[in-house]
Amino acid sequence: MHATLPVPVRQPTRKMAVEAAPSDPRRILTPSALNRLVRELIEGALPMIWIEGEISNFVRAASGHWYFSLKDAAAEVRCAMFARENARLRFRPGNGTKVLARARVSLYEARGSYQLIVEQLEDAGEGALRRAFEQLKARLQAEGLFDAARKRTLPAFPQRIGVITSASGAAIRDVLSVARRRFALTAIEVLPVLVQGTEAPAQIATMLRRAGAAGRYDVLLLTRGGGSLEDLAAFNDEGVARAIAASPVPVVSAVGHEIDFSISDFVADLRAPTPSAAAELILPDGDALARTLAQAAANVRNHWLRRGRNATQALDQLAARLNAQRPRQRLAAGGERMAALHARLLRAHALTRERAGARLAQARMRLLAQSPQARIEPALQHTADLQRRLCAAWQLGNERRQERMEALARALNAVSPLDVLKRGYAILFDETGTVLRSVRAVAPGASLRAKLADGELALKVNAADTQP
């Protein structure tokens, strides 16, 4: 069992590290909370991987989910594949089957053990083809051949379509059937090539170049029926991909069934899930178009009839109103009013400009009087004075605090019992550690301790002499 792709491990972020090892020693995690935290860390740090191994301990649950282990000679790992994913498989694996799995690493919280959630499973015999497919796909994608920006829009009404496929395959029959039903006005030309085998890629690439150079096709359709990854190898060829990218004519790719994806699908200007769907996407719906045209023609005819009737009625009404309102006299009066208004407008414009100029001059004088530069320099000087005063005050306060600390140290040393002991005195303690203040508290034969400046002495009382 080995992973076919490197698995970069992301270092935990600061937030993740804090959650995993809380600084508060009193915080207590439950097993479920700890497992949930570990699962989030694992799923956030590890990407999707490909792994190859042999299936063992295979179980089909009543829910439809599969549970199994992938193993090699040295290790094994638990896996789960849910019903939604395993329903799409074309083969049924079992114990001993060698497979290639695409999975993400997770944690099964109930047992606290890590497992792989498998999303795609292939027979190991297709593993080399799959790896070659993924490597070519990554390289062409890095070159920009899959970019949406380079995809071209198909013409709405293509006059001639070139179909690059096998002349005897089911794909061309499906395309022709849909074309006859959908839009029979478009010419369909079959450009026969091999779609499987070692010679197929070269034939397909050559036909793409010839069809593009011919200048007679509006769209090229590259298609074939479904099959295994090996059957579709011709459409995963780098030469075919580059011929599609270099084609001056828009290319539609419809290879295999809806779940199949090929390199030609990614490079083409449009990908269709099936040959029939490709014909549906390329060709307009003739019946719907005919209905739309008929309805549009009827709408145009009715529209112009209504507009003609309405225009005639409106002209009659306008002529009657025009004759009743004597327009020439009204136009002459309106012209005189317009000339008077124009003269007033010119005078008002000149007055407005004069007033605006005066206001602008006043504003300029006020701005010069309140120049920020004149206010900034005193403020900077005041700031410098405040800074010097602050430094002097801080230094003076620091000196005073230093003097006070030295005075307190001298006072503390003056009353310190340790200094007294250095002058030859001692402190006596009885057997309980109590300081003796009177000889009356000591009986003959009692054991005492005398603390001196450089240590302690053990004493024994022979007699007690009480002074009067």
CORQUI-V213394 format. One line per field, one symbol per residue. ss: DSSP state (H for helix, E for strand, C for the rest). phi: phi as a letter, one per 40 degrees, with the letter a starting at -180 (. if undefined). A space follows every 50 residues. Layout:
BEGIN
ss: ???
phi: ???
END
This chain:
BEGIN
ss: CEECCCCCCCCCCHHHHHHHCCCCCCCCCCHHHHHHHHHHHHHHHCCCEE EEEEEEEEEECCCCCEEEEEECCCCEEEEEECHHHHCCCCCCCCCCCEEE EEEEEEEECCCCEEEEEEEEEEEHHHHHHHHHHHHHHHHHHHHCCCCHHH CCCCCCCCCEEEEEECCCCHHHHHHHHHHHHHCCCCEEEEEECCCCCCCH HHHHHHHHHHHHHHCCCCEEEEEECCCCCCCCHHHHCHHHHHHHHHCCCE EEEEECCCCCCCHHHHHCCEECCCHHHHHHHHCCCHHHHHHHHHHHHHHH HHHHHHHHHHHHHHHHHHHHHHHHCCHHHHHHHHHHHHHHHHHHHHHHHH HHHHHHHHHHHHHHHHHHHCCHHHHHHHHHHHHHHHHHHHHHHHHHHHHH HHHHHHHHHHHHHHHCHHHHHHCCCCEEECCCCCECCCHHHCCCCCEEEE EECCEEEEEECCCCCCCC
phi: .accbcbcbccdccccccccbccccccbccdccccccccccccccbccbb bbabcafcbbcccgcbbabbbbcbaaacbbbcdcccccccbbcadgccbb bbabcabcccbgbcabccbabbcccccccccccccccccccccgcccccc cbccccbccabcbcaccbccccccccccccccaccccbbcbcacbahccc dcccccccccccccgbbcabbbaacciccccccccbccccccccccccbd bbbbbgccccbbcccccccabbcadccccccccccccccccccccccccc ccccccccccccccccccccccccbfcccccccccccccccccccccccc cccccccccccccccccccbdccccccccccccccccccccccccccccc ccccccccccccccbcccccccchcabcbcccgcccbacccbbdgccbbb cbcbibbcbbccabbccc
END
